[in-house]
Amino acid sequence: MMKQLRTVEDVMTHAVISVDRRAPFKDVVEAMRQWRISALPVLSEEGRVAGVVSEADLLLKAQGTDESRAVTAGQLMTVPAVTVTKDATIPGAARLMARGHLKRLPVVDGDGRLVGVVSRSDLLKIYLRPDADIAEELRELIMAELIPAGSAMVQVHVADGIVHLDGSIPDPALKDVLVRVARTVPGVVDVTAVRLDAEVRT
């Protein structure tokens, strides 16, 4: 079975290209060109993320002047850096990235030290889960945790990440609960065609 993807740590890239505060302008440009990335975390002496330097930061400094040759990453970087912790949820990281119009986020541990980087494409990995894995996890959640044993019969079908629920439940209020829970399962795109009767079928 494919590994369940729930936190940023599950999808992030562990090998990270970064620079320290003293890195000169030319080295920053070369690192971005070599690794084909548009921004670099800038680290303090303790390995914590002090800021981020982007292509936009470089272009602003380089316009019409030779002074850029003496500038360091510490002078160029944007502060404070927008970071995400490795145990953050994938939806939470996606919202943070969307609000800031960011393509990549440095990932830090509890002490603020850089441990990885997560991109938009990394966050989309959850939607590559097989439908069968999503359905199996959802069945376990419904029957093992939400509904008392033997009190309901719910069929779960998943196609292209879209969940279909059909069956009987002991309490009509459970319908909304099941839909909300289904939407939290990694890989679920939508929940539709919910046909859950409030009477237990015999």
C-alpha positions in Angstrom: 0.0 0.0 0.0 1.2 3.5 -0.8 2.4 5.5 2.3 -0.2 7.8 3.7 0.8 11.4 3.2 -0.3 13.6 6.0 2.4 16.1 6.9 4.9 18.3 5.2 7.6 16.0 6.2 6.0 13.2 4.2 6.4 15.1 0.9 9.2 17.6 1.3 12.6 17.5 -0.3 15.3 16.7 2.3 18.3 17.8 0.2 18.1 21.6 0.3 20.3 24.2 -1.4 20.9 27.1 0.9 23.5 29.9 1.4 24.8 31.7 4.5 24.6 35.4 5.2 28.1 36.0 3.9 27.6 34.5 0.4 28.4 37.1 -2.3 25.9 38.1 -4.9 27.6 36.1 -7.7 27.5 32.9 -5.7 23.8 33.3 -5.0 23.1 33.8 -8.7 25.2 30.8 -9.6 23.5 28.5 -7.1 20.1 29.5 -8.5 21.2 29.0 -12.1 22.9 25.6 -11.4 20.0 24.1 -9.4 17.2 25.9 -11.4 15.5 27.4 -8.4 14.0 30.8 -8.0 14.8 31.4 -4.3 17.2 30.2 -1.6 17.0 30.1 2.2 19.7 32.1 3.9 21.0 30.5 7.1 22.4 32.0 10.3 25.5 30.6 11.9 23.3 28.2 14.0 21.6 26.8 10.9 18.3 28.6 11.4 16.5 30.2 8.5 17.3 33.9 8.7 15.6 35.0 5.5 15.1 34.1 1.8 16.7 35.6 -1.2 14.8 35.4 -4.5 15.4 36.2 -8.1 13.4 39.4 -7.6 15.7 40.5 -4.8 18.7 39.9 -7.0 17.2 41.8 -10.0 16.3 44.8 -7.8 19.9 45.1 -6.6 21.5 44.5 -10.0 19.6 47.1 -12.0 22.1 49.6 -13.5 24.9 49.3 -10.9 28.1 47.5 -10.2 27.6 47.6 -6.5 25.9 44.2 -6.6 29.3 42.5 -6.7 30.0 43.4 -3.1 26.5 42.6 -1.7 26.0 39.5 0.4 23.0 37.2 0.8 22.4 38.7 4.2 21.9 42.2 2.7 19.7 40.9 -0.1 17.4 38.5 1.7 13.8 39.2 2.6 13.0 39.0 6.3 11.3 37.5 8.1 11.3 34.3 6.1 8.0 32.5 5.6 8.6 29.0 6.8 6.6 25.9 7.7 7.3 23.3 10.3 7.9 19.7 9.2 4.9 18.5 11.2 2.5 21.0 9.6 -0.4 19.5 7.7 -0.4 19.5 3.9 -3.5 21.6 3.6 -2.1 24.1 6.1 1.1 24.5 4.1 -0.9 24.8 0.9 -2.9 27.7 2.4 0.2 29.4 3.6 1.8 29.1 0.2 -1.4 30.4 -1.5 -1.7 33.4 0.8 1.9 34.5 0.2 1.9 33.6 -3.6 4.9 31.4 -2.9 6.2 28.6 -5.0 8.5 27.0 -2.3 8.7 27.1 1.5 11.7 26.3 3.7 10.8 23.6 6.2 12.1 23.9 9.7 12.2 21.8 12.9 11.1 22.9 16.3 14.3 24.9 16.8 13.9 26.8 13.5 16.7 24.9 11.8 16.3 24.1 8.1 15.5 20.4 7.4 14.0 20.6 3.9 12.0 22.5 1.4 8.5 22.0 0.1 7.1 23.1 -3.3 3.7 23.3 -4.8 4.3 20.2 -6.8 5.3 18.3 -3.6 2.0 19.2 -1.9 0.1 17.9 -4.9 1.6 14.4 -4.3 -1.3 13.5 -2.1 -3.6 13.4 -5.1 -1.5 10.6 -6.6 -2.7 8.1 -4.1 -4.5 5.1 -5.7 -8.3 5.2 -5.3 -8.2 1.8 -3.6 -5.9 3.1 -0.8 -8.2 6.1 -0.2 -11.3 3.9 -0.1 -9.7 1.4 2.3 -8.6 4.2 4.7 -12.1 5.8 4.6 -13.8 2.4 5.3 -11.6 2.0 8.4 -12.4 5.4 9.6 -16.1 5.0 9.1 -16.6 1.5 10.5 -13.9 1.4 13.1 -14.1 4.9 14.6 -17.3 6.7 13.7 -20.1 4.1 13.7 -20.7 1.5 16.4 -20.1 -2.1 15.1 -23.1 -3.6 13.4 -25.2 -0.5 13.5 -24.7 0.6 9.9 -23.8 -0.5 6.4 -21.9 2.0 4.4 -20.4 1.3 1.0 -17.4 3.4 -0.1 -16.5 3.8 -3.7 -13.7 6.1 -5.0 -13.1 7.1 -8.6 -10.4 9.6 -9.6 -10.3 10.8 -6.0 -14.0 11.4 -5.8 -15.8 9.6 -3.0 -19.2 8.1 -3.3 -21.0 6.9 -0.1 -24.1 4.7 -0.1 -25.9 2.8 2.6 -27.6 3.1 5.9 -26.7 4.9 9.2 -28.3 4.9 12.6 -28.5 8.6 13.0 -29.2 11.2 10.2 -26.8 13.6 11.8 -24.0 11.3 11.0 -24.3 12.1 7.3 -22.7 15.5 7.6 -20.0 14.0 9.9 -19.1 11.3 7.4 -18.8 13.8 4.6 -16.6 16.1 6.6 -14.4 13.2 7.6 -14.1 11.9 4.1 -12.9 15.3 2.9 -10.0 15.2 5.4 -8.6 11.9 4.0 -5.4 12.6 1.9 -6.1 12.3 -1.8 -9.8 13.0 -1.7 -10.7 15.5 -4.3 -14.5 15.7 -3.5 -17.3 13.9 -1.9 -20.4 13.4 -4.0 -23.4 11.2 -4.6 -24.0 10.7 -0.9 -27.0 8.4 -0.4 -27.2 7.5 3.3 -30.6 6.5 4.7 -31.3 7.2 8.4 -32.9 3.7 8.8 -30.8 0.7 9.4 -31.4 -1.9 6.6 -32.2 -5.5 7.6 
